[in-house]
Amino acid sequence: MDNLTFNKTKRQLNKEYRELFGVIPCMQDFRCSREEYVEALKKAIENKTEIEKLLPAVGKPMDKNSLI
């Protein structure tokens, strides 16, 4: 995913996520690609669950069950 597409997509998702949880997650806090991050944001919003439950955080061992 190119930078322009990523930023446009992420902007709207961040607004929706912030309305639900009061914060905007930072992609650098997670070990994932841009595509994985966008999909996790979509699922977090759809399921009303925090993104931390869907993606492995930086500095934590990877858990196959937490990946999208």
N, C-alpha and C positions, 0 to 999 in steps of 0.2 A: 504494500500500500504506500503510495507516494505521500509526501509530507502535507501537501495541500488537502488532499482527500481526507487524510487522517485528522487534521486539525478541524476541518469543517464538520466531520462526523462526530468527533469528540466534543466539540463545543455544545451541541444540542444535548448530547447524552449527559455531559457534566451538569447542565442546568437541571435536568430531570433528576439526576442522582442527588444533587444538592437539595432539591425540594424534599426528597424522601429522608435523607440522612443528615443534612445540615453541613456537610463537608464535600469537598471535591477531592477524589483520590488522585494521587500522583503516580504516573506510570513507572517512574524510576524506583518506586517502592516494591515493585514486583518483577519477577523473572519471567518475562513473556515478550512476544513479538507485538507489534502494533495491532495486527489482526486479532490475536488472542485477547489483547486488552479491550478492544472495541466489543468483541463478542461477550467478554465477561461483564462489561458495563451494561450491555443490553440485557443479559440474563439477570444481573443484579437488580436492575430496574423492574424487569418483568416479574421476577419472583419476590421482589421487595426484601432482598437479602444483601448484606454488605459484601463488597467485592473481595474482601480479605478471605472470605470463605470459599471463593472460587479460584483464586490464583495464589501460587506460592510467593511468599514475601522474600525479598532479598535477604540473604543471611540465614535463611532457614532451609533445612534439607528438603528436597523435592519429594512430594507425596503424589504418587500416581493417581490417587483417588481425588485429589483436589484440582486436577487439571480439567479443563473444559473438554 
